[in-house]
Amino acid sequence: MKIKNIEPYVISHELDTPFYFSQWQYNTRKICLVKITLEDGTYGWGEGYGPAGVIKAGIEFFKPFIIGKKAIENEVLWQEMYRRSMDYARSGSLQAALSAIDVALWDIKGKLLNKSVSVLLGGLKNPTIQPYATGLYFTRVDDLEKVLISEAKLYKSQGFKAIKMKVGLSIKEDVKYVAAIRKAIGDDIKLMIDANHAYSYQEAIELCRKVEKYNISWFEEPVSPEDYEGYKKLRENTSIPIAGGECEYLKFGFKRLLENNCVDIAQPDICASGGLTEAKRIAALAQAFNKDIVPHSWGTWIAISAAAHFVGNLDKNPGRMYNDLPTMELDRSENALRDIVTKCDLTINNGLLCVPNTPGLGVDVNMDELEKYLDKETHYNEKRIEIR
C-alpha cells in the first residue's frame, strides 16, 4: 500500500500558568504533528520534538521523496530521508522531521499488519512500565518552595514512585529545593534532578557533592551537550548516576556519548533522534556499552505512546529472575495539546503504565480540536505565501 498524502500540522496553546527552567520561560506549547495517509485511507500519526515550524518545513522537504512509496517498508524510507539530509543536517530539526514521519509509518505498519508497534519491534517484553513524573518546573509565585512541595506530594498521592525536578537556577537555590522536596516525599520515592545543561563541570560537581546525601537517582544534563569531557569527569567524580542524550541525534551521536563514557543512562528522544527505527539501533548500541536506556519524551500522547512501545520492547539490562520494572518519562506539566487534541489507549493507574496491544501506536487525533489549536501564525503565513 502506497503513501498518498503527508500532512504536517503545527498546533499551539497559550499556557494558563507559564513556567520556566534554567534556560528560558514557556508561555506557549507548540508542537508539530504529521498525518500520513495511504491509498486505501489507512493513516498514521507522528510527532516531532523541537521548533514546530522548522520541523513542519522539514516534513515538507522530505515529502516529495516518499510520496508514492510503500509505507510498510519503513527502513527503506528511513534510509531515503537520511541520505537526502546527510550532507547538511546530520543532527537537528531535520532529523526531528524524519523522526515524526518514521513514527507515523510505524503507526501505519501496525494497522496494516493488525499488530501493536511493540510486537513489530520484536515483542512486548515489558507489558508494565513504572514511569516517573516530570514536573516541578519553576513558576512566578511568592512562595515557590511551597508550590513545588505541593506538586511533589500530588505525584506521590497519584502512585508515582519516582519524580524528576528541575535545577539550574543557582547552586544555593537548587540545594534548598532538593532538600525540601526530599523531605516532603520521603525516602521511598526516587528523586532525579535535571539542569538542562545549565552548569560548567566545576559548578556541576559542586552541586553533586551538596545533594548526594539526598539520594539522587540521576543527574540529567548537568553540563553542555557539547562538553563530553565535562560529562566524563563528572561521572568519574560523583556517586550520582549521570543521564543525558536528549540533544543527541542518530546512533552516531550516541556513539560519541557512549565512547566518551559520558553517561550511565542514555536518553534518546524518539521524536527527534531518528524515530523508532533509529531508537531500536540506539538501544542495541547502549546495550553493547552496558548502559541503561530511558527515553526523553515531552509532547503529546503520540510521543508518549511511541516511547511506551519502545520501552515495552527493551531488553533487560543485564537481566535476572526478578527484574525491576523499566521506567520512562511521563510529563505532567500543563499541555492541552496532549490532553485535548490527542488520545491514546495507554492505561495509567496507581503509577503504573500498561502498554496497549491495539494495532499501531494506539493513538488518534481529534480533528475538530486540532482545528481549534492550529497555530494561526504558522498556517496563516503559509497561506499568504501561497497567495503571493
C-alpha positions in Angstrom: 0.0 0.0 0.0 1.5 3.3 -1.1 1.6 6.7 0.6 -1.0 9.1 -0.8 -0.5 12.2 1.4 1.6 13.6 4.1 0.1 16.5 6.2 2.1 18.3 8.9 0.2 20.4 11.4 1.6 22.9 13.9 -0.7 23.3 16.9 -0.2 25.6 19.8 -1.7 26.6 23.2 -1.1 29.6 25.4 -0.5 28.2 28.9 -2.8 29.2 31.8 0.3 29.2 34.0 3.6 30.0 32.3 6.6 28.1 33.7 10.4 28.3 33.3 13.5 26.3 33.9 17.3 27.0 33.7 17.3 28.2 30.1 14.0 30.1 29.3 10.3 30.5 30.1 7.5 28.8 28.3 4.3 30.8 27.8 3.0 28.6 24.9 3.3 25.0 24.0 3.8 24.5 20.2 4.1 21.0 18.6 4.3 19.7 15.0 2.2 16.6 14.3 2.1 14.7 11.0 -0.6 12.6 9.4 0.4 10.1 6.7 -2.5 8.6 4.6 -2.3 5.6 2.3 -4.3 4.9 -0.9 -6.9 2.9 1.0 -7.4 5.5 3.7 -5.3 3.9 6.4 -3.5 6.6 8.3 -0.9 7.0 11.0 0.2 9.8 13.2 3.7 11.0 14.1 5.2 13.9 16.1 8.5 15.8 16.0 10.3 17.2 19.1 11.8 20.7 18.6 10.8 24.0 17.0 7.5 23.1 15.4 7.6 25.4 12.4 11.1 24.3 11.4 10.0 20.6 11.8 7.0 21.3 9.6 9.3 22.7 6.9 11.5 19.6 7.2 8.5 17.3 6.7 7.6 19.3 3.6 11.2 18.9 2.4 11.0 15.1 2.7 7.5 14.7 1.4 8.3 14.5 -2.4 10.9 11.8 -1.8 8.5 9.4 -0.1 5.1 10.1 -1.6 4.0 7.1 -3.7 6.4 4.7 -1.9 5.4 1.6 0.0 4.6 2.6 3.6 5.3 -0.8 5.1 9.0 -0.6 4.0 9.8 1.9 6.8 13.6 1.2 6.8 13.8 1.9 3.0 12.0 5.2 3.5 14.2 6.0 6.6 17.3 5.5 4.6 16.0 7.6 1.7 15.3 10.5 4.2 18.6 10.1 5.9 20.6 10.2 2.7 18.6 13.2 1.5 19.6 15.1 4.7 23.1 13.7 5.4 25.1 16.4 3.7 23.8 19.3 5.7 21.6 18.0 8.6 23.1 15.1 10.3 21.6 16.4 13.6 19.0 19.0 14.5 15.4 19.7 13.4 15.6 18.0 10.1 16.2 14.7 11.9 13.2 15.6 14.1 11.1 15.8 10.9 12.5 12.5 9.8 11.5 11.1 13.2 8.0 12.4 13.0 7.5 10.7 9.6 9.1 7.5 10.9 6.8 7.3 13.9 3.8 7.8 11.7 5.0 5.0 9.4 5.3 2.6 12.4 1.7 3.5 13.4 0.6 2.7 9.9 2.6 -0.6 9.8 0.9 -1.8 12.9 -2.5 -1.0 11.5 -1.8 -2.8 8.2 -0.5 -5.9 10.0 -3.0 -5.7 12.8 -0.2 -5.7 15.4 0.9 -3.3 18.1 4.2 -1.4 17.5 5.9 -3.1 20.4 5.2 -6.5 18.8 6.5 -5.3 15.5 9.7 -4.0 17.2 10.3 -7.6 18.3 7.8 -8.4 21.0 6.3 -7.0 24.2 9.0 -7.9 26.8 7.8 -5.3 29.4 4.0 -5.1 29.4 4.0 -2.9 32.5 6.2 0.2 32.9 6.7 2.3 36.0 7.0 5.8 34.6 8.4 8.8 36.5 6.6 12.0 36.8 8.3 15.0 35.2 7.2 18.3 36.7 8.4 20.7 39.4 9.1 23.5 36.9 9.6 27.0 38.2 6.7 29.5 38.3 6.5 33.2 39.2 4.9 32.8 42.6 5.6 34.3 46.0 6.5 31.0 47.7 8.0 28.7 45.1 9.1 26.1 47.6 5.6 25.7 48.9 4.2 25.3 45.4 6.9 22.7 44.5 6.3 20.7 47.6 2.5 20.6 46.9 3.1 19.4 43.4 5.5 16.7 44.5 3.1 15.4 47.1 0.4 15.3 44.4 2.5 13.0 42.3 3.2 10.8 45.3 -0.5 10.6 46.0 -1.1 9.5 42.4 1.1 6.5 42.9 4.3 7.6 41.2 7.4 6.0 42.7 9.8 8.4 41.0 9.8 12.2 40.4 12.1 14.4 38.4 12.6 18.0 39.3 14.3 21.0 37.7 17.5 22.5 38.9 19.8 25.1 37.4 18.8 28.4 38.9 21.8 28.6 41.2 23.6 26.0 43.3 22.2 27.6 46.5 18.6 27.6 45.3 19.0 24.1 43.9 20.2 22.6 47.2 17.4 24.4 49.0 14.6 23.0 46.7 16.1 19.5 46.5 16.3 19.3 50.3 12.7 20.5 50.6 11.4 18.0 48.0 13.2 15.1 49.5 11.8 15.9 52.9 8.3 16.2 51.5 8.2 12.9 49.5 10.2 10.8 51.9 12.9 8.3 51.2 10.8 5.6 49.4 10.3 7.8 46.3 13.1 8.1 43.8 14.2 11.7 43.1 16.0 12.8 39.9 17.3 16.3 39.0 17.6 17.9 35.6 19.7 21.0 35.0 19.0 21.3 31.2 22.8 21.8 30.7 22.9 24.9 33.0 26.3 24.3 34.6 30.0 24.1 33.9 31.9 21.0 35.2 33.1 22.8 38.3 29.6 24.0 39.2 28.0 20.6 38.5 30.5 18.7 40.7 29.9 21.3 43.5 26.1 20.7 43.2 26.6 16.9 43.2 28.6 17.0 46.4 26.0 19.1 48.1 23.0 16.9 47.1 24.5 13.4 47.1 23.1 13.0 50.7 19.6 13.3 49.3 19.9 10.0 47.4 19.5 11.4 43.9 18.7 8.6 41.3 20.3 10.5 38.5 21.5 14.0 37.4 20.3 14.8 33.9 22.0 17.1 31.5 24.3 18.6 34.1 26.7 20.3 31.6 26.6 21.4 28.0 25.8 18.6 25.5 29.0 19.7 23.7 31.1 19.1 26.8 31.9 15.4 26.5 35.0 15.8 28.7 32.9 17.5 31.4 30.3 14.7 31.3 33.1 12.1 31.7 34.9 13.9 34.5 31.6 14.4 36.4 30.6 10.8 36.1 34.0 9.7 37.4 33.8 12.0 40.5 30.3 11.6 41.8 28.2 8.8 43.2 25.2 10.2 41.4 24.4 8.4 38.1 24.7 10.7 35.1 22.0 10.9 32.4 21.9 12.7 29.1 21.3 12.4 25.4 18.1 14.3 24.5 20.3 16.7 22.4 22.0 13.8 20.5 20.8 12.7 17.1 21.0 9.3 15.4 23.2 6.4 16.6 26.3 8.3 15.6 25.6 11.0 18.2 25.0 8.3 20.9 28.2 6.6 19.8 30.2 9.7 20.7 28.3 10.0 24.0 29.0 6.3 24.9 32.5 6.0 23.6 33.4 9.0 25.8 31.9 7.3 28.8 29.7 10.3 29.5 26.6 8.7 30.9 25.1 5.9 32.9 21.7 6.4 31.4 21.2 7.3 27.7 18.1 9.4 26.9 17.2 9.5 23.2 14.1 11.4 22.3 12.3 9.1 19.8 10.7 12.1 18.1 14.0 13.8 17.4 16.8 11.3 17.3 15.6 9.3 14.3 12.3 7.8 15.2 11.5 4.3 16.3 13.6 2.8 13.6 16.8 4.5 14.8 15.8 4.2 18.5 16.0 0.4 18.2 19.6 0.8 16.9 20.5 3.2 19.7 19.2 0.7 22.2 21.3 -2.0 20.8 24.4 0.3 20.9 23.7 1.3 24.5 23.3 -2.4 25.5 26.7 -3.1 23.9 28.2 -0.4 26.3 26.2 -1.8 29.2 24.2 1.4 29.7 20.6 1.8 30.5 18.1 3.5 28.2 15.3 5.8 29.4 13.8 7.8 26.5 13.2 11.5 26.8 9.6 12.4 26.0 8.0 15.8 26.1 5.0 16.1 23.8 1.5 14.7 23.1 0.2 11.2 23.6 1.7 10.3 20.2 5.3 10.8 21.5 4.4 9.2 24.9 2.9 6.2 23.2 5.9 5.8 20.9 8.1 5.8 24.0 5.9 3.3 25.8 6.1 0.8 22.9 9.8 1.3 22.7 10.3 0.7 26.4 7.9 -2.2 26.2 10.3 -3.9 23.8 13.6 -3.1 25.6 15.9 -6.0 26.7 16.6 -6.4 30.4 20.0 -5.0 31.2 21.6 -7.3 32.1 18.6 -9.4 33.2 17.7 -11.6 36.2 14.9 -13.7 37.5 13.2 -10.8 39.4 13.7 -7.5 37.5 12.7 -4.0 38.5 10.1 -2.5 36.2 11.5 -0.4 33.4 10.8 3.3 33.5 10.1 6.2 31.1 9.3 9.9 31.3 5.7 11.0 31.8 5.4 14.7 31.6 2.8 16.1 34.0 3.1 19.8 33.1 0.2 21.7 31.6 -0.4 20.5 28.0 -3.8 20.9 26.3 -2.2 19.7 23.0 -1.6 16.3 24.7 -4.8 16.1 26.8 -7.4 17.5 24.4 -6.1 17.2 20.8 -4.6 13.7 21.1 -5.9 10.5 22.7 -4.4 7.1 23.3 -5.0 3.6 24.5 -2.4 3.7 27.3 -3.8 3.0 30.8 -2.1 4.6 33.7 -3.2 3.6 37.2 -1.5 4.0 40.6 1.8 5.0 39.0 1.9 2.0 36.5 1.6 2.2 32.7 0.3 -0.7 30.7 1.5 -0.9 27.1 -1.6 -1.2 24.7 -1.9 -4.2 22.4 -4.1 -2.3 19.9 -2.8 -2.1 16.3 -0.2 0.5 15.7 0.6 3.0 18.4 -2.9 3.1 19.8 -3.3 6.8 19.3 -5.6 9.2 17.4 -6.2 12.9 17.0 -9.5 14.7 17.4 -9.5 16.7 14.2 -12.1 19.2 15.5 -9.9 20.0 18.4 -6.8 20.1 16.1 -8.5 22.8 14.1 -9.1 24.8 17.2 -5.5 24.6 18.3 -4.0 25.1 14.8 -1.2 27.6 15.1 -2.7 30.6 13.2 0.6 32.4 12.7 2.3 29.4 11.0 -0.6 28.4 8.8 -1.7 32.0 8.0 1.9 32.9 6.8 1.9 29.7 4.7 -1.4 30.6 3.0 -0.2 34.2 2.5 2.9 32.9 0.7 0.7 30.7 -1.5 -1.5 33.6 -2.4 1.6 35.7 -3.5 
